[in-house]
Amino acid sequence: MGHFFRIISEPQGQPIRQWINQIPHHGLIRYLDFFNRERVVVVGSKALAEVLVHRAYDFVKPPQFVKGIGNILGVGLFLAEGDEHKRQRKNLLPAFSYRGIKNLHSAFWSKSQELIHCLNQHIEANGGQHVDLDDWVSRATLDIIGLAAFGHNFETVAHPSGVLSQAYRHILSPNRWSQSLGFLSFFLPPWFWRLLPQRSQLATRVVGGCPASSDILSVAIASGAFSGEDLVNQLMTFLAAGHETMTAAMSWSIYELCRDPVLQQRIRDEIRANIPVQHFIDSPDELEQHSEAFHAAYIDHCSYLQAFCSEILRLYPPIPLTMRVAACDTSITGIFLPKGTMIILSPWAVNTSIELWGDDAHLFRPER
């Protein structure tokens, strides 16, 4: 049975976190899974560069994963492989330019100010009771994805019961019906999923409410390279993938800030020192007035804040483990791998490698 029982009994990626620091390796670790099936874990920097950069198209996502998730989200940029991935990436690239990303800072800042104001109102109205920050963070990141990807404010922070918010949560909520559909996705043909109303209804509601100046969506439309179905696929991909990862990162950030009041104060002082006071609003009426005047350079000057964010992503990667399959006979750092070999990538393990990060690799330390 190999290491199968240990793999499924411990948190995802935990055994690899131990192996990377205990077992001598040259960038690769081999272990045996159920029925002694071979698995190769990529842990070295050179090996990772080969898999993720230099020969990325030699290693594809597992077909079962693509089929199951693709039936729900569609084959967007996240799931596409080979020439199709190259085509989608080329046509969406302008949306991810340096200037395009910097231009989003004002929207991020505006939404964060709205979140703070709504939280304060909620706390005052409920007499200082415990607050479910995970729910608030989830709503804020959903709004941010709407602004960044589609130029559309879902307004779920202020109005959690809105139509778009409810439609999104309904289609991705893990109820018994959706779990049953997830199991059936391995057996039902793709055309069946296109007949389901929820996915197309959500896409129609979002696209219908987006202005012509929206970001990723407008770039996709302007390129003329995407059909109506392709646009739905991209929409669902960025909603699902972007929302969940951002929510996880923000939740861990709040966790670390709560653990260390000194760290919290240092970041607060840096933000106050580098961002003009007029951008700190007292009421939601001021949001529109100051959002456009907010400059990305303010954040660029907050070096410790950026170090804090980098350390969050290092120690708490939103996706702790993922897999690839060798699409052809290939090699990693000169070691031959036959077609069909399962490749394991674990950012959670690599980011706590003592060889790469030192003896304190398991500690949260933005100063590194």
PLY file of the C-alpha trace (Angstrom):
ply
format ascii 1.0
element vertex 368
property float x
property float y
property float z
element edge 367
property int vertex1
property int vertex2
end_header
0.00 0.00 0.00
3.06 2.28 0.04
2.52 5.57 1.88
-1.19 5.70 1.01
-2.61 5.57 4.54
-0.25 8.23 5.84
-1.04 10.52 2.90
-4.82 10.38 3.48
-4.66 10.50 7.29
-2.56 13.66 7.61
-3.29 17.22 6.39
-2.68 17.71 2.69
1.03 18.10 2.05
2.09 17.43 5.66
4.17 14.27 4.92
5.98 16.09 2.12
6.80 18.95 4.52
8.62 16.45 6.68
10.29 14.52 3.86
11.74 17.65 2.25
13.76 18.37 5.39
14.50 14.80 6.48
15.28 12.89 3.28
18.38 13.67 1.17
17.26 14.58 -2.34
18.40 16.31 -5.52
15.20 18.20 -6.19
12.97 15.11 -6.48
11.42 12.76 -3.90
9.83 9.46 -4.93
7.16 7.68 -2.91
4.57 4.96 -3.46
0.82 5.54 -3.31
-2.15 3.13 -3.33
-1.23 -0.23 -4.95
2.40 0.99 -4.95
1.81 3.48 -7.75
4.82 5.73 -8.18
4.58 9.42 -7.32
7.35 11.99 -7.86
7.42 15.11 -5.68
9.21 18.13 -7.16
10.91 20.10 -4.39
14.10 21.64 -5.82
14.21 25.11 -7.39
15.78 23.89 -10.66
13.33 21.01 -10.90
10.39 23.34 -10.27
11.62 25.70 -12.99
11.66 22.83 -15.48
8.13 21.70 -14.62
6.51 25.12 -14.33
8.48 27.21 -16.85
10.89 25.58 -19.26
8.86 22.47 -20.13
5.48 23.32 -18.69
3.53 21.70 -21.54
5.22 18.34 -20.88
3.31 18.22 -17.58
-0.48 18.56 -17.72
-3.21 18.54 -15.11
-4.68 15.08 -14.37
-7.44 14.28 -16.92
-9.87 13.28 -14.14
-9.40 16.66 -12.48
-9.87 18.58 -15.73
-13.00 16.62 -16.58
-14.61 16.98 -13.16
-13.85 20.68 -12.62
-14.15 21.54 -16.31
-17.74 20.35 -16.42
-18.62 22.98 -13.82
-16.25 25.86 -14.60
-15.57 25.16 -18.25
-12.09 24.90 -19.76
-10.83 28.42 -19.16
-7.27 29.64 -18.71
-6.85 27.66 -15.49
-7.61 24.26 -17.05
-6.55 24.69 -20.69
-3.41 22.90 -21.91
-1.07 23.05 -24.90
-2.01 25.20 -27.89
-5.38 26.10 -26.38
-3.66 27.48 -23.27
-1.23 29.45 -25.45
-4.14 30.96 -27.38
-6.08 31.96 -24.27
-3.00 33.31 -22.54
-2.01 35.43 -25.53
-5.44 37.03 -25.82
-5.86 37.66 -22.08
-2.30 38.88 -21.42
-3.08 42.64 -21.75
-5.36 42.38 -18.71
-2.38 41.27 -16.59
0.07 43.96 -17.67
2.06 45.84 -15.02
0.06 49.02 -15.56
-3.23 47.14 -15.58
-2.52 45.59 -12.19
-1.36 48.90 -10.71
-4.55 50.59 -11.88
-6.55 48.23 -9.68
-5.04 49.55 -6.45
-7.63 52.30 -6.10
-10.48 49.77 -6.36
-8.81 47.52 -3.77
-8.34 50.42 -1.38
-11.91 51.63 -1.85
-13.31 48.17 -1.13
-11.12 47.76 1.97
-12.40 51.07 3.33
-15.99 49.99 2.67
-15.33 46.70 4.48
-13.98 48.53 7.56
-16.96 50.89 7.65
-19.52 48.08 7.31
-17.75 46.03 9.97
-17.82 48.94 12.40
-21.53 49.43 11.76
-22.18 45.72 12.29
-20.24 45.65 15.57
-22.05 48.74 16.91
-25.44 47.34 15.92
-24.79 43.99 17.59
-23.32 45.25 20.85
-19.75 44.10 20.22
-20.60 40.41 19.79
-18.27 37.98 18.06
-17.91 38.61 14.32
-17.54 35.89 11.69
-14.65 37.48 9.81
-14.42 34.58 7.37
-17.83 35.51 5.96
-16.93 39.20 5.73
-13.62 38.43 4.04
-15.33 36.09 1.58
-17.78 38.82 0.61
-15.05 41.45 0.26
-12.91 39.25 -1.99
-15.93 38.42 -4.14
-16.45 42.16 -4.66
-12.76 42.61 -5.46
-12.83 39.84 -8.05
-15.88 41.49 -9.60
-14.06 44.82 -9.86
-10.74 43.40 -11.06
-12.01 40.80 -13.50
-15.28 42.28 -14.74
-15.29 45.95 -13.74
-18.48 45.29 -11.82
-19.17 45.85 -8.12
-21.20 42.92 -6.78
-21.84 44.95 -3.57
-21.85 41.82 -1.41
-20.08 43.58 1.47
-22.95 46.01 1.94
-25.69 43.76 0.55
-24.88 40.06 1.19
-28.33 38.96 0.05
-27.94 40.47 -3.42
-28.93 38.51 -6.51
-25.39 38.00 -7.84
-24.00 37.00 -4.45
-26.75 34.44 -3.90
-26.39 33.04 -7.41
-22.64 32.63 -6.96
-22.92 30.99 -3.55
-25.67 28.70 -4.80
-23.72 27.34 -7.73
-20.53 26.74 -5.70
-22.01 25.72 -2.34
-21.16 22.10 -1.44
-24.69 20.88 -0.76
-25.83 17.30 -1.30
-27.10 18.05 -4.82
-23.83 19.63 -5.96
-21.81 16.81 -4.40
-23.90 14.27 -6.30
-23.35 16.21 -9.52
-19.64 16.30 -8.81
-19.57 12.51 -8.64
-21.64 12.19 -11.80
-19.29 14.56 -13.65
-16.94 11.66 -14.26
-19.64 9.78 -16.18
-21.89 12.37 -17.84
-20.94 13.99 -21.18
-20.00 17.70 -21.41
-23.16 18.62 -23.35
-25.27 17.67 -20.32
-23.59 20.31 -18.17
-24.19 23.04 -20.69
-27.92 22.42 -20.28
-27.85 23.18 -16.54
-29.35 26.63 -15.87
-27.37 27.79 -12.84
-24.01 28.22 -14.56
-25.34 30.13 -17.57
-27.70 32.23 -15.44
-24.88 33.40 -13.18
-22.72 34.27 -16.18
-25.56 36.14 -17.86
-26.27 38.18 -14.73
-22.62 39.17 -14.31
-21.93 39.94 -17.97
-25.18 41.85 -18.26
-24.20 44.12 -15.37
-20.65 44.85 -16.52
-19.74 48.17 -18.14
-17.73 48.28 -21.35
-14.61 49.33 -19.45
-14.39 46.16 -17.34
-10.99 44.53 -17.12
-10.35 40.87 -17.93
-13.79 40.43 -19.43
-13.47 43.47 -21.70
-10.04 42.34 -22.88
-11.48 38.93 -23.76
-14.38 40.49 -25.65
-12.18 43.03 -27.45
-9.78 40.32 -28.63
-12.56 38.70 -30.67
-10.94 35.34 -29.94
-13.57 33.99 -27.56
-17.03 32.63 -28.30
-19.96 33.16 -25.95
-19.28 29.81 -24.31
-15.57 30.68 -23.97
-16.45 33.92 -22.18
-18.63 32.01 -19.73
-15.72 29.62 -19.11
-13.33 32.49 -18.38
-15.87 34.19 -16.13
-16.44 31.06 -14.05
-12.71 30.33 -13.89
-11.73 33.72 -12.50
-14.68 33.82 -10.12
-14.00 30.44 -8.55
-10.20 30.34 -8.63
-9.61 33.98 -7.75
-12.23 34.28 -5.03
-11.26 31.23 -2.97
-7.51 31.90 -3.08
-7.90 35.55 -2.11
-10.23 34.65 0.74
-7.69 32.17 2.12
-4.83 34.68 1.90
-6.82 37.43 3.62
-8.01 35.09 6.37
-4.47 33.99 7.20
-3.32 37.62 7.14
-5.91 38.53 9.76
-4.87 35.49 11.80
-1.22 36.56 11.90
-2.11 40.16 12.70
-4.23 39.02 15.63
-1.41 36.86 16.96
1.11 39.71 17.10
-0.06 43.19 18.23
3.46 44.57 17.73
3.48 43.43 14.11
-0.02 44.84 13.70
1.04 48.25 15.01
4.16 48.35 12.83
2.11 47.77 9.67
-0.51 50.29 10.77
2.17 52.94 11.38
3.76 52.31 7.97
0.41 52.62 6.19
-0.44 55.84 8.03
3.01 57.27 7.21
2.81 56.56 3.47
-0.87 56.99 2.58
-2.30 60.53 2.77
-4.87 61.00 5.50
-7.64 62.04 3.10
-7.83 58.47 1.81
-9.03 57.18 5.19
-12.80 57.59 4.98
-15.30 58.13 7.77
-18.44 57.31 5.79
-19.33 55.39 2.62
-20.25 58.69 0.91
-16.54 59.48 0.69
-15.59 56.26 -1.12
-16.17 57.48 -4.68
-14.56 60.82 -3.94
-11.17 59.39 -3.02
-10.94 56.02 -4.84
-9.80 57.51 -8.16
-7.12 59.68 -6.52
-5.47 56.73 -4.80
-2.05 55.96 -6.33
-0.28 52.60 -6.44
2.94 54.37 -5.39
1.52 54.70 -1.89
1.59 50.91 -1.51
4.97 50.63 -3.23
6.46 52.70 -0.41
5.08 50.32 2.24
7.99 47.89 2.16
7.15 46.07 5.38
3.53 45.61 4.29
4.77 43.99 1.08
7.15 41.77 3.07
4.23 40.77 5.30
2.10 39.80 2.28
4.95 37.80 0.76
5.45 35.94 4.02
1.73 35.13 4.20
1.84 33.59 0.73
5.01 31.69 1.62
3.83 30.12 4.86
0.14 29.84 3.95
-0.08 29.24 0.19
-3.76 29.29 -0.91
-3.14 26.07 -2.86
-0.92 23.88 -0.66
-0.65 20.99 -3.13
-1.41 20.31 -6.77
-0.64 17.61 -9.32
0.58 17.17 -12.87
0.94 14.18 -15.19
3.78 13.65 -17.65
2.11 14.04 -21.06
5.04 12.35 -22.82
8.34 10.67 -22.05
10.36 13.45 -20.49
12.87 14.24 -17.76
13.39 16.52 -14.78
16.96 17.60 -13.96
18.20 14.80 -16.22
16.15 12.05 -14.55
13.95 10.18 -17.03
10.21 10.05 -16.37
7.93 7.92 -18.56
4.64 9.20 -19.91
1.86 9.01 -17.31
4.10 9.59 -14.26
2.20 11.49 -11.57
3.99 14.66 -10.45
3.27 16.29 -7.08
3.85 20.01 -6.52
3.54 21.20 -2.93
4.14 24.93 -2.34
3.41 24.37 1.35
6.37 21.98 1.59
8.78 23.88 -0.66
8.08 27.13 1.20
9.18 25.56 4.49
12.33 23.94 3.12
15.25 24.56 5.48
17.61 24.33 2.50
15.85 27.24 0.79
14.67 29.34 3.74
16.99 28.55 6.64
16.49 26.95 10.03
13.54 29.20 10.87
11.63 28.24 7.70
8.57 27.22 9.72
8.32 30.57 11.48
6.35 33.58 10.28
8.97 36.29 9.90
8.39 39.08 7.37
11.87 40.45 8.04
13.41 37.58 6.06
0 1
1 2
2 3
3 4
4 5
5 6
6 7
7 8
8 9
9 10
10 11
11 12
12 13
13 14
14 15
15 16
16 17
17 18
18 19
19 20
20 21
21 22
22 23
23 24
24 25
25 26
26 27
27 28
28 29
29 30
30 31
31 32
32 33
33 34
34 35
35 36
36 37
37 38
38 39
39 40
40 41
41 42
42 43
43 44
44 45
45 46
46 47
47 48
48 49
49 50
50 51
51 52
52 53
53 54
54 55
55 56
56 57
57 58
58 59
59 60
60 61
61 62
62 63
63 64
64 65
65 66
66 67
67 68
68 69
69 70
70 71
71 72
72 73
73 74
74 75
75 76
76 77
77 78
78 79
79 80
80 81
81 82
82 83
83 84
84 85
85 86
86 87
87 88
88 89
89 90
90 91
91 92
92 93
93 94
94 95
95 96
96 97
97 98
98 99
99 100
100 101
101 102
102 103
103 104
104 105
105 106
106 107
107 108
108 109
109 110
110 111
111 112
112 113
113 114
114 115
115 116
116 117
117 118
118 119
119 120
120 121
121 122
122 123
123 124
124 125
125 126
126 127
127 128
128 129
129 130
130 131
131 132
132 133
133 134
134 135
135 136
136 137
137 138
138 139
139 140
140 141
141 142
142 143
143 144
144 145
145 146
146 147
147 148
148 149
149 150
150 151
151 152
152 153
153 154
154 155
155 156
156 157
157 158
158 159
159 160
160 161
161 162
162 163
163 164
164 165
165 166
166 167
167 168
168 169
169 170
170 171
171 172
172 173
173 174
174 175
175 176
176 177
177 178
178 179
179 180
180 181
181 182
182 183
183 184
184 185
185 186
186 187
187 188
188 189
189 190
190 191
191 192
192 193
193 194
194 195
195 196
196 197
197 198
198 199
199 200
200 201
201 202
202 203
203 204
204 205
205 206
206 207
207 208
208 209
209 210
210 211
211 212
212 213
213 214
214 215
215 216
216 217
217 218
218 219
219 220
220 221
221 222
222 223
223 224
224 225
225 226
226 227
227 228
228 229
229 230
230 231
231 232
232 233
233 234
234 235
235 236
236 237
237 238
238 239
239 240
240 241
241 242
242 243
243 244
244 245
245 246
246 247
247 248
248 249
249 250
250 251
251 252
252 253
253 254
254 255
255 256
256 257
257 258
258 259
259 260
260 261
261 262
262 263
263 264
264 265
265 266
266 267
267 268
268 269
269 270
270 271
271 272
272 273
273 274
274 275
275 276
276 277
277 278
278 279
279 280
280 281
281 282
282 283
283 284
284 285
285 286
286 287
287 288
288 289
289 290
290 291
291 292
292 293
293 294
294 295
295 296
296 297
297 298
298 299
299 300
300 301
301 302
302 303
303 304
304 305
305 306
306 307
307 308
308 309
309 310
310 311
311 312
312 313
313 314
314 315
315 316
316 317
317 318
318 319
319 320
320 321
321 322
322 323
323 324
324 325
325 326
326 327
327 328
328 329
329 330
330 331
331 332
332 333
333 334
334 335
335 336
336 337
337 338
338 339
339 340
340 341
341 342
342 343
343 344
344 345
345 346
346 347
347 348
348 349
349 350
350 351
351 352
352 353
353 354
354 355
355 356
356 357
357 358
358 359
359 360
360 361
361 362
362 363
363 364
364 365
365 366
366 367
